[in-house]
Each structure stands twice: as C-alpha cells, then as structure tokens.
Amino acid sequence: MPLAPTDWTLVVHGGAGIIDKTKVTPEQEALAIAGLRAALAAGSGVLARGGSALDGAEAAVCVLEDDPAFNAGRGAVFTWDGRNELDAAVMDGATRAAGAVAGVTSVRNPVRLARAVMTHSPHVLLSGAGAEIFAREQGVEQADPSWFATDERRRQLERMKARADWFDVDLKYGTVGAVAMAHGHVAAATSTGGLTGKRWGRIGDSPLIGAGTYADDRACAVSATGAGEYFIREGVAHEICARVRLLGETIQQAADAVLADTRTLGGTGGVIVAAPDGSTAWSFTTPGMYRGRVDSHGRTAVGLYGAGSEVM
C-alpha cells in the first residue's frame, strides 16, 4: 500500500542488556515503560504536526535524555573519575548530513548540540572543550554537571570499583535512540552516557556515524545500543543500511544478520530501524531491550523483555 503524504513512523529504544523479569523491579519496569511512552508521545506529536523525521527523532531523544531512568543526559553513568561524559549523534537520510558530539559535560540535551553541529558548523563530530564552546556560541541550553548525576548511577560506579570490574556493572547498554520516517524520508538520533567506569576519554559507537547511528533514504535509518567497541568494529548501523541497499534484504533480515555477525566478534546489543516505505524493525541479541514504536495509524507497541513480549 503506497504511503500517504501524512504517513509517519517512529521507533525508540532505551538500551539493551540483561533485562528480564527477575532482574527488573516493578518500579523500574513502570518507570521504563512510562519513559518510552513519553518519548513516543513527544516525537509523534512533532511528526503529526508535519515535522520532519529528524525533528521527531530529536524530540523523542530529548525526553529520554531528561529521564533519569535511562543512561543518557540526566541519569548518565559515571566515568572512572566520577564524571558524566555525554555523546550524541543525528543523521538525516534525505541528505546524509550528520552531526555528533562526544565527551560533553554541561549540555542539557546533547542530541540538540549534535543537531547544531550538523546545521551550523562545517564539521560532523566535535568533542570535549571545543564542543562545549560551540554549544555556548550556539545558545544550546546548558546544565550544571550536578543535573546529570544520580545516586543510583554513583552506586553503580562504587560497586564496579569494589569488584575491580572493567565492564558495565549491570550488563546494560543504556544508550537511548530514535529513528523516524516522515514525508518519505528517514532520520536517526542517538545519545548515551557510555559505560560505567569508562576511562581515558573513551568514546563508544553512539556518536560515530556508521557505527551507532546512520540514516540513508536509499535504505533505512538505524540507532544502536550495545557493546560499543564491537559495534564500531562491525560498523553496525552502516552495515545494516548497506545490506538493505545493495543486497535487497528487508530491514529485519539485515538487522538480524549484522547483529549475528557482531556477536561472533563477542559483542551483543540491539538496533531499531525505520525505512522510507514506513516499515520498522528492531533486533537484539541480549535478553531484553527497552523499545517502543508508534505510527500515524495509531498502532503502538512497547516492550522491555524478549521478542514477542511487547504490549500495546
């Protein structure tokens, strides 16, 4: 059935990992579902009013960045040195324009700064102090570093240090993201606090165009969440788009194949995908992934646990 000019789709995620009924409290479950629904409402409101795919994806991610239940913006995990260092990226499938930031510490919504990099700079990726200067020059909303810190994330860092662990303490990749289709175009947006206890200015896949974020109207838009080092090596987001464009695979086939290949390297996680024809998909190789979708026909679904556990 051909798309109508007013058709749109939106998919969001709030991270993947060891997420099952035995490890998520009823309160955590309720907060996660509420956060996903709020993000879907914000993004769908923009799309229903005629906003672009990127407008809708950005609006959804901003809600997740402000929600302390997720590892992005407020509620981001702590580095080894006790800081919240934030990464984000956006990409427009119509033009393949992109913007990204890494290691920012005083921007309330890093996804908005990534959009500013795309729109108002000649660059794609800015990091650290330079990105902070650019944010102030562009009037992007600032926040005191204390805004991002939560007691639970600090406890996670303390537990990790006590165990001399070198990985996310809860085995959750809490990146947030959104992909959307509107007016026949697709876009992707991703934001993260990275891994608990990350060191030496570590940057994962989320702000790297082609790894954790990619959009191309010739194929699809992808936002990823997972073991960043492996997603970088696989080039997960671009690889999915390439399989759709060059092999003619469906977005579900491509997502499943690329995540399976990434798993052979040792990396697990998940992706959400939207195509210009209005189709959407998600795929994950972890026990669960916070996820939800909605479209212009009122079809909605939200899920936390294994495939098939979504609720309307």
N, C-alpha and C positions, 0 to 999 in steps of 0.2 A: 504494500500500500504506500503510495507516494507521500512524502512529507507535506504537511500544510505549512504555510509561512509562519504560523503561530506555534508550531510544534517545538518542544524543547525537552531535554532530559538533563538530569543532574544526579551524580553519584558522589558520595563522600566516604571517607574512611578515617578512623581514629586510632589506627595501629593494629598490629598483628602480634601473635606470640602464644605463650602458654595461657590461653584464655579458655577456661571451661568452668562448668557449674561448681566444681569442687574447690576452685581457687578464686572465684569472684563472689564477694558478699552481696546480699540483696541490695544493700545501699549502693555499692559500686555499680551493680547492674543497672539500677534505676537512674543513677547519675549519667552513666554512659549512654543509655537509651535517650534520656532527655536531651543530652548534648547533641547527639546525632540528629534528633528530630528538630532541634533548634537551628542547627546548621542547614538542614534541608529546607526549613521554612524560610530562612533568610535568603538563601540562594534562589529558591523557587520564586520568592516574591519579586526579586530583581528580574528573573527571566520572564515571568508572567507579565511584567510591565514593559517588556520589549528590550530588556538589557541584552548585551552581548554574552556569549558563552563565557568569556573571561570575566566579565562583570559578575556573573552568577557564581562562578567558581571562587573568585576572590571573596565575595560576601560570605559564602559558606565557610571558607577557611578562617576568616576573621573571627567568626563566632567560636570556632574550635580553639583558636589561639587564646581567646579570652576566658575559656572554660578550664579551670584548674584540674578537671578530671583527665585531661589529655596532656601529652608531652610535647607542647608547643606553646610559645608565648608564656602566659601565666600558667604555672604548673610544670614548666620545663624541668628536666632533670639537671642535676648539678655536675659540673666538671670535677675532676680530682681536687682542684684548688678551691672548690666551693663557689663557683660562679655559674650563672646561667648564660650560655652562649648559643645564640639562635641562628638558624639557617632557613632560607626560604627560596622558592623559585616560582615563576609563572612562565607560561608559553602560550602563544596564540597560534592555533593551527592554520588560520587563514593566511598569515604572512610568515609564519615560523619566526616571528620576533620573540625574544625571550629576555627575561631579566632575573637576576638572582643575587642573594646576599649570603654571607657566611660570617659567623663569629660576632654578631652584633649583640649588644648588651643593654641598650637603652631605647630601643624602638618598640613601642607597644605592639604593633602588628607588623612583623617582618614581611608578611606577604604584600602589604601595601608598599613597603620600601622596594621590594623586588619589582613590583609593577612600575614604580617610579624610575628604577634603573632602566627598565625596558623602554619607557616612554620618553624620559627626559635626559638620558645620557647616551653617549655613543658606544657604551660598553654592555656586556652581558652579565658579568659577575664582579661584584665588589665585596671586599672583606674588611673586617675589623674596623680600625680607626677611620680609614678612608670612607667606608660605608656609613659610619656614624656622622661624619662631616657632611656627606652628601644628603643624609636624611634631614639634618638641620637646615641645610640650604633649601631643600625642597619643602620644608614645612611639614614633614611627616611626623605624626604625633609621637612624642617622647614619653617615656615612663622611667621612674626611678628603678634601679635594679631590684629593690625590695618588692616591687609589684609582681615580679616573676616568681619569687621564692615561696615555696610552701613547706610546711613542716614535714609532710609525708615524703616529699622528694629528698629533703635533708636526711631523714631517717634512712632512706634507701642508700644514700651515699655512705652513711656511717656503717650500715650493715655490710656494704660491699668492702669497705676498707678493713673492717674487722675480720672478714673472711679472706683478705688478700686476693679478692676475685678480680678478674680482668674483663668482666662482661656485664651486660645489663643485669642488675640484681634480680629482677623478676622475669627475665627472659621474655620481655615485651618490647617490641619496636614501636614506640608510641607516636611516631610521626603521624601528622594529620594531612589530609589532602582532599581535593575535589576535582572532578572532571565534568565537563558540561558540553552539551550541543545546543545551539540556538541559531536560527536563520541558516541552517545547513553548515555551520562552522563549529569546530571543536576547540576546546582550551583546557589547560591543566594548571593546577596550583598546588603546591606542597609546602609544608612548614614543619619544623622539628626543633627540639632541644638536643637531639643527638642521643648518645649513650651515657648512662650513668657512669661517672668516673672517667670520662674521656680526658686525654692529656695531650699536651704539646700542640694545641690548636687543631686537634683532629677535626676533619670535615668528612661527613658521610656522603651518601648518594643524593640526598634530597635536593640540594641546590645545584647539582651537576646536571646540566641539560643533556639528556640522553641516558642518564643512569636512573635517577629517581623521578624525573619529570620530563615529559616530551609531548608535543602535540603537532599533528600534521593532518590537514584536511584531506590529503590523499590516502590516509589510513585511519588514524584514531588519535585520541588523547589518553595519556597514561599518567597516573600518580602512584608511586610505590611506597611501601613501608617494609623494612626488613633489615637483614644484616648488611649494612651499608658497604662494607669492604667487598663483599661478594657481588652485590648489585652493581657496584662500579665496574668490577672486572667483567661482568657479563654485559654491561650496557643495557640493562633490563628494559627500560622504557623505550629506547630507540629500537631495540631488537624486536620487541612486540610489534611496533609500527612497521618495521621493515618486513616482517613475515606477512603481515596483512597486505602491504602494498605490493610486494614482489612475488610472494607465493600464493596469494589469493586466499589465505586462511581466514576463517572467521576470527573475530576478536577473542572469543572464548578459546578457540584452538590455539591461537598464537600465545595468549597469556599462559595457558596451561603448559605449553611446550617450553616456553622460556623459563618459567619458574621451575620446571622439572630439570632443565639443564643447569640452572643456578644451584639447585640442590645437589647435583653431582659434584659441584665445586666445594660444597659444605655450607651454603647459605640458604636460609629459609626466610619466608616473609609472604607478602601479598601485594596485589595490584588491583586498582579499579580502572576501568576502560570505558570510553564513550566513543562512538563512531558517528560520522556525519549523517548516516542514514537513520539515526535515532536509536540504534541498538546500544545496549550497555552490557558490561560483564564485570565480574570480579573473580579472582582466583587467589588461593593462598595455600601454602604448604606447612602451615602451623595449625595447632588445634583450633584456633579461632582468629577472627579479625572483626574489629568494630567497623560496621559498614551500614550504608543505607542508600536508597535511591528513590527518586520521585520523577514523574513526568507530567507533561501538560494535560494528559488524560486522567490525572488523578490517581494513577497507580503508584503505590508506595510500598516499601519493604525496609525493615531494619533488622539487623542480625548482629549477634556477638559471637556465637559459638560456631560449630561445624556447619558445613554446607547443608542446606535444607532446613535450618533452624530459624529462618527469618520469620518475623511477624509482620502483619500488615498494619 
